[in-house]
């Protein structure tokens, strides 16, 4: 197919699920009260409070209620946009002060550089906010990978990863035809949605992922440098 663009998921595809759940989620959870105290009365805090109210469809929520609700969403792994927004800000601060380093699998930097050198446009589509995606790729153990990436999409800029319309929006934004785009993800539902929008897809199921391999009914690789994926890239 020789794709003009490759769009990559993050969690479970280029980085470990465990890093998100065992490192990033607890990091943000612990710092939520301090974040609200430090940003009390600011536009950022107001934006998060308003987002929670809109998501819940309820009346005004105070700071303590916001912390409680966000904590509950973290514990339940709810992909609510207001939570993702404030997590992204907290993580960005952690990356900036050196208390956080992201995780990418060993072959990822090498493969991304090879694809970029071959003229493929590389994009990220994750449920995490764009700010968190940028911080993730800027602070990897292999250094700053952001120069390799053309752009980023999240739940706000594209929509739900389980909706074909989200992938249509991305196609329009990047200017690459659907049949010239390859999507890599560890989620069968996301892969199905991308295919419904006309994209090519391949599943990723890492060796440290406890879920079954392969993803049922799909070409599935354990790393980005496997032969099956190379064949899709030709």
C-alpha positions in Angstrom: 0.0 0.0 0.0 3.0 2.3 0.5 1.1 4.7 2.8 1.6 8.4 2.7 0.7 8.7 6.4 0.9 6.5 9.5 -1.2 7.4 12.5 -0.2 5.8 15.8 -1.9 5.1 19.0 0.2 5.6 22.1 -0.8 3.4 25.1 -0.2 -0.2 24.2 1.2 0.6 20.8 4.4 2.8 21.1 4.4 2.8 24.9 3.5 0.4 27.7 0.1 0.4 29.2 1.7 -0.3 32.6 3.6 3.0 32.4 0.3 4.9 32.0 -1.6 3.1 34.7 1.3 2.6 37.2 3.2 5.8 36.7 1.2 8.6 35.0 -2.2 8.0 36.6 -0.9 7.9 40.2 1.3 10.9 39.5 -1.6 13.1 38.4 -4.0 11.7 41.1 -1.6 12.6 43.9 -1.1 16.2 42.6 -4.8 17.1 41.8 -5.4 18.9 45.1 -2.2 20.9 44.8 -2.9 21.7 41.2 -6.3 23.2 42.1 -4.8 25.1 45.0 -2.1 26.6 42.8 -4.5 27.5 40.0 -7.4 28.8 42.1 -9.1 31.6 40.3 -7.3 31.1 37.0 -8.7 30.6 33.6 -7.3 27.0 33.5 -9.1 26.1 36.7 -12.3 27.6 35.5 -12.0 25.7 32.2 -11.7 22.4 34.1 -14.6 23.1 36.4 -16.8 24.1 33.5 -15.8 21.0 31.6 -16.7 18.7 34.5 -20.1 20.4 34.8 -20.8 20.0 31.1 -19.7 16.4 31.0 -21.8 15.5 34.0 -24.7 17.7 33.0 -25.1 19.0 36.5 -25.0 22.4 38.2 -22.0 24.3 39.6 -19.2 22.2 41.1 -16.7 23.5 43.6 -13.0 22.7 43.9 -13.4 19.9 46.4 -16.1 18.3 44.3 -13.9 18.6 41.2 -11.0 16.9 42.9 -13.3 14.1 44.0 -14.8 13.6 40.6 -11.5 13.7 38.8 -10.1 11.2 41.2 -13.0 8.9 40.7 -12.5 9.1 36.9 -8.9 8.3 37.2 -9.7 5.2 39.4 -12.3 4.1 36.9 -10.2 5.0 33.8 -12.9 7.2 32.4 -11.7 9.1 29.3 -13.5 12.3 30.2 -12.0 15.4 28.3 -11.8 17.6 31.5 -9.8 14.9 33.2 -7.5 14.4 30.2 -6.9 18.1 30.0 -5.8 18.6 33.6 -3.8 15.4 33.5 -2.0 16.7 30.5 -1.1 19.9 32.3 0.1 18.1 35.4 2.2 15.7 33.4 3.7 18.5 31.3 4.9 20.1 34.5 6.4 16.8 35.6 8.2 16.3 32.3 9.5 19.9 32.4 11.0 19.6 35.9 12.5 16.1 35.2 10.3 14.2 37.6 8.7 12.3 34.7 10.2 10.4 31.8 7.9 8.7 29.2 8.2 5.2 27.9 8.6 4.0 24.3 9.5 0.5 23.3 13.1 0.0 22.2 12.5 -0.2 18.4 10.1 2.8 18.2 12.7 5.6 17.7 14.5 3.6 15.1 11.4 2.7 13.2 9.9 6.2 13.3 13.2 7.6 11.9 13.2 5.0 9.1 9.6 5.8 8.2 10.2 9.5 8.3 13.3 9.2 6.1 11.2 7.3 3.6 8.9 10.3 3.3 6.0 8.9 5.4 4.1 11.6 7.4 3.7 10.4 11.1 0.9 11.4 13.3 -0.3 10.5 16.8 -4.0 9.9 17.8 -4.5 9.2 21.5 -7.2 9.7 24.1 -4.7 11.7 26.1 -4.6 15.4 25.3 -2.3 16.8 22.7 -0.3 18.6 25.4 0.4 15.2 27.0 1.2 13.6 23.7 3.8 16.3 22.9 5.3 16.0 26.4 5.4 12.2 26.0 7.4 12.2 22.8 9.6 15.1 23.9 10.9 13.3 27.0 11.6 9.7 26.0 14.6 7.7 27.3 15.8 8.1 23.7 15.5 11.8 23.7 13.2 14.2 21.9 11.2 12.4 19.1 8.8 15.3 18.3 10.8 16.4 15.2 9.7 13.1 13.6 6.0 13.8 14.1 3.8 15.9 11.8 0.9 16.4 14.2 -1.3 15.1 17.1 -5.0 14.4 17.6 -7.1 13.7 20.7 -10.7 13.4 21.8 -11.2 17.1 21.5 -9.6 17.7 18.1 -10.8 14.5 16.4 -13.5 12.9 18.6 -14.0 9.4 20.0 -11.5 6.8 18.8 -14.4 4.3 18.4 -16.2 6.5 15.9 -15.5 6.4 12.1 -16.2 10.1 11.9 -13.1 10.9 14.0 -10.9 9.2 11.4 -12.7 11.1 8.6 -11.9 14.3 10.4 -8.2 13.4 10.7 -8.1 12.5 7.0 -9.5 15.9 6.1 -7.0 17.6 8.5 -3.9 15.9 7.3 -4.8 15.9 3.6 -4.0 12.3 3.0 -6.6 10.0 1.3 -8.1 7.4 3.6 -6.7 4.6 1.5 -3.2 6.1 1.8 -3.3 6.1 5.6 -2.3 3.3 8.0 -3.5 3.2 11.6 -1.7 1.2 14.3 -3.5 0.5 17.6 -3.9 -2.2 20.3 -7.7 -1.7 20.3 -9.9 -3.8 18.0 -12.8 -1.3 18.3 -10.5 1.6 17.2 -9.1 -0.5 14.3 -12.7 -1.3 13.2 -13.7 2.4 13.3 -10.6 3.4 11.2 -11.4 0.7 8.7 -15.0 2.0 8.4 -13.5 5.3 7.5 -11.5 3.7 4.7 -8.1 3.5 6.4 -5.7 0.5 6.4 -5.0 -0.9 9.8 -2.7 -3.2 11.7 -3.1 -4.4 15.3 -0.3 -4.1 17.9 -0.2 -6.5 20.9 3.0 -6.2 22.8 4.6 -9.2 24.6 4.0 -7.5 28.0 0.3 -7.1 27.2 -1.8 -9.8 28.9 -4.5 -9.7 26.3 -4.7 -12.4 23.6 -2.4 -12.4 20.6 -3.3 -11.9 17.8 -6.2 -9.5 18.0 -9.0 -11.7 16.5 -9.3 -11.4 12.8 -6.5 -8.9 12.3 -2.9 -8.7 11.2 -1.2 -8.2 14.6 2.4 -7.5 15.3 4.3 -7.5 18.6 6.7 -4.7 17.6 6.9 -2.0 14.9 9.8 -3.7 13.1 8.1 -7.0 12.3 8.1 -8.4 8.8 4.3 -8.2 8.4 4.3 -4.5 9.1 7.2 -3.9 6.8 5.2 -5.5 4.0 2.3 -3.2 4.6 4.7 -0.2 4.4 6.0 -1.2 0.9 
